[in-house]
Amino acid sequence: MIEKYYHKIKYLLLEYKNTLDLDSKYMNEFLQKYGKDLHIEEENIAENNMESLSEETIKIDTTQEQQEQQQQQISDTDINICPKILEKIAKIFYRPLAKLLHPDKNNNKSDEFIELNTAYHTSDYLTLFLFYYEKKLELNTKITISVDIVNLLEKEINKKENEINNIKNKIHW
């Protein structure tokens, strides 16, 4: 089951990265083609200022608005994650990896430590899980995950899938 989550999360994060790259490309093309009609200055196009096309500028269809409301409801419930679960995640995923990858012990892995630290402080549980799964051999530990953590991973997967769908439903996509 854990391997299934690993592959699912790995694929999802790759899809998310690809979607962000395409989103940027499509936004630039959209601005090049329709920027003048929307009264967007050339400077904004040259600077790739995607914030200039906010929701106030372009009216998004109702399905997009409904998806955003659903995503907001999901993120509101995620704010109230039990501190005990967060402490479990810190004990299981972050602390052993931080000890393994810390620059004082491993100068070669300082970039990985920075990425791990960023994931922990931004509550990117999917990336933490991937790190832990990929480093399990170096840690010499067997992965055992509680139901609470599995539920949290499921919520995070759903949230990421909603983000991908929201990006794909934008007008420039």
Buried (B, 14 or more C-beta within 10 A) or exposed (E): EBEEBBEBBBEBBEEBEEBEEEBEEBBBEBBEEBBEEEEBEEEBBEEEBBEBBEEEEEEBEEEBEEBBEBBEEEEEEBEEBEEEBBEBBEEBBBEBBBEBBBEEEEEEBEEBBEBBBEBBEEBBBBBBBBBBBEBBEEEEEEBEBEEBBEEBBEBBBBBBEBBBBBBEBBBBE
